[in-house]
Amino acid sequence: MYESHDFQDAMEYCLPPEQALFTSMPVEVLKTFQCDIFNQPFVVYADQQLVGWFALYTDGSGNMYTNNKQAILLKSFSIDARFQKRGFAQDSLQLLPKLVKEHYKDKSEIILTVHETNHAAISLYRKVGFIHKGENYHGEYGIEMIFHMSL
């Protein structure tokens, strides 16, 4: 989980504009967390360096993408541009079910959305076991595909 000592590394986080279109930068996630404690930020570290970032939406009443009250929503997942293409995204997503089971024992499913044009992310999510069941959400920037992973 994000802690205050991660703040400086979060402020130095880098994403190129074409990737930033699909996610939220750490500073934006932190602002959201200050207003909504259910948006829990997490950091991904490798060799003492912050390499990735995501948030889990933990509200027990569920989320707008599913009727499953035991689902948790993965949001704003990214790997800092300086550390991409090293396997950190796949490794951290493969560890995600264990993290969710450890911290949120009542959850039975992880949900995420990905913009239909973000082919790299779609491929990655499928590779680590997320499934698109044909459900989509019409978001502010177009069609978001809803992916599921049972725990």
PyMOL commands that set and color helices and strands:
alter all, ss='L'
color gray80, all
select helices_A, chain A and resi 4-11+17-20+26-35+81-83+88-103+119-127
alter helices_A, ss='H'
color red, helices_A
select strands_A, chain A and resi 39-46+49-57+71-79+109-115+131-139+142-150
alter strands_A, ss='S'
color yellow, strands_A
deselect
rebuild
show_as cartoon
